[in-house]
Amino acid sequence: MAEKQLLRLEDYHRLQLITDLQVSPDGSLVALVVRSVHRKDDEFRDHLYVVPSSGEEEPHRLTRGKHGGTHPRWSPVGRKLAFLSPRPYDPELQEKVTEREKGKGQGQGEPSAKDDEKDEKPRPQIWLLDLERGGEPRQLTLHQEGVESFAWSPDGRYLVFSGRQPTAEEEAYLKSIRKDGGPIVLRRVQHKYDGQGYLDPVQSHLFLLDLQTEEVRQLTEGPASEGKPRFSPDGRWIGFLSNRTGDPDNNRRTDLWLLSPDGAEARRVTFGDLRVMDFCFSPSGERVALLAHEEPERSTRAPGIYLVDLKDSQPLDRPLKDYVGVGFVTIGGIVPDGEPEDPLAHARAYPVPEKKTPFRKLTASLDRDVLDLGWLDEGRLWVLVADRGQGRLGVVTVEGEVELGYPSREETILSAHGAGGTLAFLWSRPEGGRELGVLSAKDLPQGSSARLITTFTAFFREERLLSPYRRITFLNSDGEAIEGFFALPPKAPSTPPPLLAILHGGPQSYDQPRFSFEEQYFLSRGYAILKVNYRGSISYGEGFCQAIEGRWGPMEHDDLISGVKYLLEQGWVDRERLFVTGFSYGGIMTNWAVGHSDLFRAAVSEHGLYDYEAAFGTDDCHLWWQYDYGVPWQNPEGYRRSSPKVGVSRIKTPLLITAGQEDWRCPLDQAEMLYLALKKRGVPTELVIYQGEHHAISRPKRALDRLIRILRWLETYGGLPMDDTSAEGYPG
């Protein structure tokens, strides 16, 4: 076997990363979504694969070409696989829809087939693969605004799906702004969202597709949106999530509702006191497990599992479309005027429910964030939990007993899905890559039967030198134990290497021992890496996460500096060559770090914020700001005190700033303000704006451009020289 080589920039094009997985009903097969890099067209592509859970065969690719698929969902008997894809529409289906429209008019839940819409880019629709007979995917829907999510009925005859459904007036408005260059008219509180742009008033509704007749029937209508539909095991109900407060932009009161497939009967399961994020019916269909948390607007509450008996659900006393703003003492939404003594409590003008949901919290003893769940049998659920910087699998009983197990502390689980006695999971390890694993559900929580059955990242494991991370623990200035991950370059240097501290985003997120091309590339260039799970991170309990509410900056910074000093005390890194970077909240904390410390020789702030007051209303996070800081006209000092802006006059560290031109999570003007302030003060700085990008990097060339610019910036200010011939020709 050839000697392993250092990672090269061109190796990025070999990435194949699993992003989604679904186990077939009998547990024998796993459908996968695999994202790869298409070099010629400079794009990422998602394609479907299927692999036996036994691992006896290699994964078989189901989709090819430019248009792949996402959101795979097995039919109840496991012979067919439905999925979403924005591939070109099937002309035959278009003709059928047009004929049906002529025969019975609009309003049947199907899209218009007007000529002025046929030149639009295809939107995601449901397609069907017959895995038993083979053949090309068959298009099932032609929904005008595209399909958002869908689920099978237990008998396999129907698909329920959600999708945006404009009224006639809204349709005219959409045509005006999309085709005629008309003005954008904003009336919503949540008037923009990153990756979507300015938001229109169109609601999402539920539709039922009969696979035998190919007829589509609209199930819901009205002024509220419905989403995430799925059938109960007996087919009696369609469960769905909906915020029906009448003011969904000002709160996060997403409830679970039930609707009969004929649309004649509806029930309410939760009553506005929870933020329901997901749900799954028990095998009997008598109960439902909710992934939810209390205090819906408080983002630092750890999601847990709540059990509700469906017999306790409430029949509606009016049609579902009219059941909006019902069941609340007050709806809230309007921040009262005045100069309150407590501006935070004053601004938290949220709905007050008339009654509480009759739930039992099964994870009351677990002070951790539940990420996903599913039923094993009527008395137990499998769970994926964020626990001390790691994704772990476990079991929760309906009596409230919780036990976590697989995997070891040096690896992590990113997602999971179970069916038919098989639990499939997405496994990752820094030096091991990212692969599909399976285990027998009866072996949970310890997972003694766990094994990996794919080799999508084998090239990186077998032919490239990758670095493992070690978990470290150190004390911050308050004497509190903080965890982090530390890695040395794969080729051990003779002297302590330079350090690149990488701050995670969120802040309600966490670092974990996972494979990252970006991090391994930095390591291959000779840098050591430190990742700190600072106060505010999840996976260490609610108190740890809530510590920074309304006090962003000082604690995270203290934890970072304490971690760097710990490494210096151990003699593991070069004290003269310390660097820091971060993306999103990591970029915000990078801005804070260089304004409150001269420890770093250079820094890179990516897609961050500078002035919190100016961000309110220009970003898409008003609810987050409102809970943590109130509103800026009533608590200006709170906003200013936490903003990186307060430290700008002290910044001496050379700072590279990156931003997305259309980033509305951390808007471009934030980067521009910081950039100009540093320019006016004579601090070495550079602003790189990625055209057309949101709060992410969507093109492979730009992703690589970003890595090279970071490394060359560090090199300019005392870092290591770029030593990768495959990086030649890149700017920066």
Buried (B, 14 or more C-beta within 10 A) or exposed (E): EEEBEBBBBEBBEBBBBBBBBBBBBBBBBBBBBBBBBEEEEEBBBBBBBBBBBEBEEEBEEBBEEEBBBBBBBBBBEBBBBBBBBBBEBBEEBBEBBBEBBEEEEEEBBBBBBEEEBEEEEBBBBBBBBBBEEEEEBBBBBBBBBBBBBBBBBBEBBBBBBBBBBBEEEBBEBBBBBEEEEEEEEEEEEEBBBBBEEEBBBBBBBBBBBEBEEBEBBBBBBBEBBBBBBBBBBEBBBBBBBBBBBBBBBBBBBBBBBBBBBEBEBBBBBBBBBBBBBBBBBBEEBBBBBBBBBBBBBBBBBBBBBBBBBBEEBBEBEEEBBEBBBBBBEEBBBEBEEEEBEEBBEBBBBBBEBEEEBBBBBBBEEBBBBBBBBBBBEEEBBBBBBBBBBBBBBBBBEBEBEBEBBBBEEBBBBBBBBBBBBBBBBBBBBBBBBBBBBBBBBEBBBBBEBBEBBBBBBEBBBEBBBBBBBBBBEBEBEEEBEBBBBBBBBBEEEEEBBBBBBBBBBBBBBBBBBBBBBBBBBBBBBBBBBBBBBBBBBBBBBBEBBBBBBBBBBBBBBBBBBBBBBBBBEEEBBBBEBBBBBBBBBBBBBBBBBBBBBEBBBBBBBBBBBBBBBBBBBBBBBBBBBBBBBBBBBBBBEBBBBBBBBBBBEEBBBBBBBBBBEBBBBBBBBBBBBBBEBBEEEEBBBBBBBBEEBBBBBBBBBBBBBBBBBBBBBBBEBBBBEBEBEEBEEBEB
